[in-house]
Amino acid sequence: MNMNLTLVMQAVAFGLFIWFCARFIWPPLTRAIETRQRQISEGLQAGEEGRKSLATAEQRVAAMLNEAKQKAADIVATGEKFRADTIDAARGEAQAEKDRIIASGKAELEQEITRARESLRNQVADLAVAGASRILQREVDANAHASLLASIRDEL
């Protein structure tokens, strides 16, 4: 009988243990498991959203990089165009200055040629008067014969 009573008492103690566990231990344990499962699923969702966000951010970064490269290329092209325009403008100004200097030089040369011709005419006229006065053996009055001398100069 001792054996039967021991077995019954062990069965009763085991039943009380199961009831105690089911009543006081199992519900908090299942809540903790459910909470942990929810946290894990939320973490996995956040990780997936993070991967999607990373992929989107990489695409935006690539687009921004391409846009920055395009802007840099545009700035370089604008700089090159500005440089070429500046060089062309400087060449045009230099050409205009060269033409002005050449025209000024030609005008000065023409004036010098005209002065030299006038000086030569006067010298020739003076020589002609001196020669005529020697030929005539008398002095020719330059003031009295100014019109005659002017016509001689014009002919020369």
GUMARFI-552309 format. One line per 10 residues: number of its first residue (from 1); for each residue x negated, y, z of C-alpha. Coordinates in steps of 0.05 Angstrom, whole numbers. Each point is the difference from the previous one (the first is absolute). Example, Ala and Ser with C-alpha at 12.3 -4.5 7.8 and 13.67 -1.06 7.14 Angstrom:
// residues 2
1	-246:-90:156 ~ -27:69:-13
END
This chain:
// residues 156
1	0:0:0 ~ -55:46:11 ~ -17:-6:-70 ~ 69:18:-24 ~ 6:58:47 ~ -68:26:-22 ~ 21:-6:-72 ~ 65:36:13 ~ -34:55:40 ~ -52:9:-55
11	57:4:-51 ~ 36:52:43 ~ -65:40:10 ~ -14:-4:-75 ~ 71:24:-15 ~ -8:58:49 ~ -67:16:-33 ~ 33:0:-69 ~ 57:43:25 ~ -48:49:34
21	-43:4:-63 ~ 61:8:-45 ~ 29:53:45 ~ -60:42:21 ~ -61:-17:-42 ~ 26:-17:-70 ~ 39:66:-14 ~ -59:47:13 ~ -46:-47:-37 ~ 46:-1:-61
31	7:77:3 ~ -76:6:2 ~ -6:-47:-59 ~ 54:38:-39 ~ -33:67:17 ~ -67:-26:-23 ~ 30:-28:-64 ~ 33:67:-13 ~ -66:37:12 ~ -37:-48:-46
41	52:9:-55 ~ -2:76:8 ~ -76:-3:-2 ~ 3:-41:-64 ~ 49:49:-31 ~ -43:59:22 ~ -60:-35:-31 ~ 37:-11:-65 ~ 23:72:0 ~ -72:20:15
51	-24:-40:-60 ~ 53:32:-44 ~ -18:69:27 ~ -73:-14:-12 ~ 14:-21:-72 ~ 42:63:-10 ~ -55:43:32 ~ -52:-32:-45 ~ 42:16:-61 ~ 9:72:24
61	-75:6:13 ~ -15:-27:-69 ~ 50:49:-31 ~ -29:57:41 ~ -71:-21:-21 ~ 20:-1:-73 ~ 34:67:7 ~ -62:29:34 ~ -44:-29:-55 ~ 46:31:-52
71	-2:67:35 ~ -76:-4:5 ~ -3:-15:-74 ~ 46:58:-15 ~ -42:46:43 ~ -63:-23:-35 ~ 33:9:-68 ~ 23:69:20 ~ -70:17:23 ~ -29:-25:-65
81	51:40:-40 ~ -15:62:42 ~ -74:-11:-10 ~ 9:-8:-76 ~ 45:61:-3 ~ -50:40:41 ~ -57:-21:-45 ~ 41:16:-62 ~ 19:68:29 ~ -73:14:17
91	-21:-21:-70 ~ 53:46:-30 ~ -23:58:44 ~ -72:-14:-18 ~ 18:-2:-74 ~ 38:65:7 ~ -59:32:37 ~ -48:-27:-53 ~ 43:29:-56 ~ 5:67:38
101	-75:2:10 ~ -12:-18:-73 ~ 49:53:-23 ~ -32:51:46 ~ -69:-20:-26 ~ 24:6:-72 ~ 30:68:15 ~ -64:24:32 ~ -40:-28:-59 ~ 45:36:-49
111	-9:65:40 ~ -75:-10:1 ~ 0:-15:-75 ~ 42:63:-12 ~ -47:42:44 ~ -61:-29:-36 ~ 30:15:-68 ~ 18:70:22 ~ -70:9:27 ~ -30:-27:-64
121	44:47:-42 ~ -23:58:42 ~ -72:-21:-6 ~ 7:-11:-75 ~ 35:67:-7 ~ -55:34:40 ~ -52:-35:-43 ~ 37:21:-62 ~ 3:72:25 ~ -74:-3:18
131	-16:-30:-68 ~ 43:51:-36 ~ -31:57:39 ~ -69:-24:-19 ~ 22:-8:-71 ~ 30:68:-2 ~ -57:28:41 ~ 47:38:42 ~ 39:-12:62 ~ 71:-25:-5
141	47:26:53 ~ 35:-60:31 ~ 55:42:30 ~ 15:35:-65 ~ 2:-64:-39 ~ 38:-43:51 ~ 55:-19:-48 ~ -51:-20:-52 ~ -37:-42:52 ~ 65:-32:23
151	17:-21:-70 ~ -69:-29:-9 ~ 7:-39:65 ~ 67:-28:-22 ~ -30:-22:-66 ~ -55:-37:36
END
